[in-house]
Amino acid sequence: MKVKLLTALFFTALFSVTAQADCSFKYQICEKSCDVKHLGDDAAVAGCTSKCVAKRGACLAEVGAEKTVEAGKDAWEGTKSFIKGLTDD
């Protein structure tokens, strides 16, 4: 049981770091495309970059939600095992 839990935690952490890196990479691409698209118009670049920031925030929130769901599933499985051990004769 401990090995399964540790494995699940490892892959959850690995996925989280990878997903966060993906959010950052997408943000960098978005930001650079704003610079190119609105070359010479600082106000337009700022507006476009603000949209990129919002998209990155949504991406990170989604990653956090997925991580929370996985942690909840792991906790539920541990609870079921605890109850089974408690009630077995």
N, C-alpha and C positions, 0 to 999 in steps of 0.2 A: 504494500500500500504506500509506504514512504517513497519508494522508488518512482511509482506512478505520479505521485504528487510533485516530487522534485522535478521529474521530467516535464510535467505540465507547466510548472512554474518557469522552468528554463525556456521552454518554447514560447510561453506567453511573453516573457521578458525579451526574448530575441525578436519576436514579431513586433512588439511594441517599439523597440529601438529602430527596426527596419522601417516600420510604418511612419514613425516620426521623421526619419531621414527622408522618406518619400515625400512627406508634407513639406519639408524644408526645400527639397529639390524642386518641387512644383512651384513653390513660392519664388525661388530664385529665377526660374524660367519666366514666370509671370512678370516679375519685376523688370527683368531685362527686356522683355517684349514691350513693356510700357515705355521704357527709355527709347527704344527704337521707333515705336509707333508714334510717339508724341515728341520726337526730337525737336528741341528748341522751345517747347512750350511747358515750362516748369509747373504751371498750375494743372495742366492736363496730366502730366506725369504723376503729380501728387494725388490727383483723383483716381487715376488708374491703379497706382500703387496701393491706395486705400482699399480698393476692391480686392487686390491680391492678399492683403493682410486679413481681410474678412474671410476669404477662401481658405487661407492657412488655418485660421482659428476654427473654422468648421471642420476641416480635415483633422486637426488635432482633437477636437471634441468627439468626432466619430471614432478615432483610435481609442480614446479614453473610454467611450461607451462600450466598445467591443471588449476591451480589457476587463471592464467591470462585469460584463455578462459572463465571461470566462471564469473570473474569480468566483462569481456566484454559483456557477455550475460546479466548480471544484468544492466549494464549501458545502453545497447540497449533497454531493456524493460522500463527502466525509461525514456529514450528519447521518446519512442513511446507514453508513457502515457502523457508526457509533451506536445507533439505535439497535441495529441487528446484533451487535456484540452484547449490548445491554440486555436484550430480551431473549437471547439464545439460552437454552437449557444446558 
